[in-house]
Amino acid sequence: DVGNRGKRDSQILLLQLLNRVMHNHTLNQRRRRNDYKELNELETALDDALREMGFPLTSKSISEQVKYLMAVDADTRLSKDSITQMVYSMETKPKTLALCGETKVDNKDDSWVTKMQVFEYYTNHGLKKAFESVFGTVTCLPGCFTMYRL
């Protein structure tokens, strides 16, 4: 699905950067030991942006401050307490690795395409996920509104 590549690629880049920071110590420690790989251009841009927001990337800051990664499509509207409910669920169920919110189509009656989208959401996000959860696991979460445990 080419339409979701940007978000998926962004998630991969961010997780790669967090992984490198967590498992390779700080960049200065790696430089002293001469066993580091320089951050690539995208990782450097992410690192700079996070630092500008007051979030310096160190293994300590990540392990102490970051528990979850939230992925939300730009055209997804959230209810006021949706993220609070997701965090509560993650906090009370420590074995949960990821979860998603319920998604609905706002413009379901606008065209035959949106009507098909409603049917797809109902079968894939409703029926299929409910069936899989009977077995204690869900194989794939929709990316439009998903929280991951880091």
N, C-alpha and C positions, 0 to 999 in steps of 0.2 A: 504494500500500500504506500504509494509515493507521497500521499497527502500528509502523513504523519511523520515523515522522515526528520523534519526539523526538530520536533520535540524529542523524539527518540534519540537522535544524535546529541542533542543538548544534555539529555539525562546521562548518556554514556560518557560524554566529556566531563560532566560534573562529578560523576561517580569515580571516574578514572583519576581525576585530580584529588578527590578526597582520599582515595585508596593510596595514592602515592604519598600524600602528606602523612596519613596514618601509619603506613608501614615503612617509610623511609626516613622518619624523623624530620627535623626541620631542614630546609635547604642549606643553611649554614653548617649544620652538623655533617651533612653529606659532602659539602664542599671540603671541609677539613679532612675528611677521610678519603677524599678523591674517588668516591664510588657512587656518584650521583649521575643522573641524567638531567640535563637542563630541561626546564619546562618548555614545551613547544609554544608556538605563537597563541593558539587558542587557550591553552592552560594558563599562560601568562595573562591574557586578557581577562579570563575568569578570576584569577587570583587578584588582579588589580581591582576589578569591579567589587569583589567581596571585601577587600581591604578598604575601599572608599566608603562602603556601607558600614564600616566599623566592625568587620568580622575578619580579623587576621587569621589566616589558615596555619594553624599549628596542630600537631597531634593532640595536644592538651585541650585546645579550644574546641576541636571537633568532638572528642570523646566526652567532654563535659557539657557542651552546649547543644550539640546536634544529635537528635534522636531519630528524626523522621525526615523524609523527603516527600514533598507534596507536588504532584503533577496535575495541572489543571489546564485544559484547553482555553484559548483566548475567548471563545464564544460560549463558554460554560458559565452559567450564573449559579451562585451558591446561595443556599438559605443561610440566615444569620448564624445559626448554631451548628452548621454541618461539620466544620473543622473541629469544633469543640467535641462533638459526638465521636468523630473519628479518633481524636487523641485519647478520649476517655476509653474507647474500645481497645486501643493499643495498650494503654496503661493497665487496664484490668485483665488483659489476655496477653501475657508476655510471650507466648509461643506464636502469636500471630505475626507473620512477616510482612504482610501487605493487606490492604483492604481498599474497597472502592465505595463511593457513594452511589445512591440510586440516581440514574439519569433518565430524564424524560425529554421529549421533543416539544418545544413551545409552539412551533408553527405546524402542528400535525395535520391540519386541514388545508394548508396552503396549496399543495400540489400532490400529484401521484408519487413523486420522489419522497416527499416528507411522510406520506402515508406508508410507504415501503420502509422508511427509516423507523417508524413507530413499530411496525411488525418485526423488523430485525432486532430492535432493542428488547422487545417483549420476549422473543424466542431465545436470543443469545444472552441477554443480561438477566432476564427474569427466570424463565423456565430452566435453561441449561445450568445456570449458577445454582439455582435451588436444588436441582437434581444432584449436582456435584457435591454440594455441601452436606448432603445426606451421608456421604462417604468421608466427611471430615476434611475435605480439601477442595480447592477450586483451581483448575489448571491455568486459567488466564484471566487477568483482570482488564477491564476496559481502561484505556489510558486517559480518557477525557477528565477523570476525577478520581485519582488514585493516590494513596499514601503508602509509602514504603518505610519499613524499619531499617535504619542504617546500622 
